[in-house]
């Protein structure tokens, strides 16, 4: 039996995305999925660096990379991509999504390596 196709959700605007990020981080409604935890360790990136970039802290040069946003059929929302820099000036890419009122952080990539 073929799985019914889900309705593709509307992609968030920059304003909506940054508002959702701020709210979920402020309320502690985020989690690093197992894959992201492994990548943090493998790539020697701290969870604080990731949160600082997602929050848009001064000096982190947060920007959205819409070309890397992606929707996978059957999920509640898009996977979004934010990039920024850590304290050492290295570029970091973060992929995350939203499920109900929660924000799973899917993976973290060091772009300079």
Secondary structure, 3 states (H helix, E strand, C coil): CCCCCCCCCCCCCHHHHHHHHHHHHHCCCEEECHHHHHHHHHCCCCHHHHHHHHHCCCCCCCEECHHHCECCCCCCCCEEEEEEECCCCCEEEEEECCECCEEEEEEEEECCC
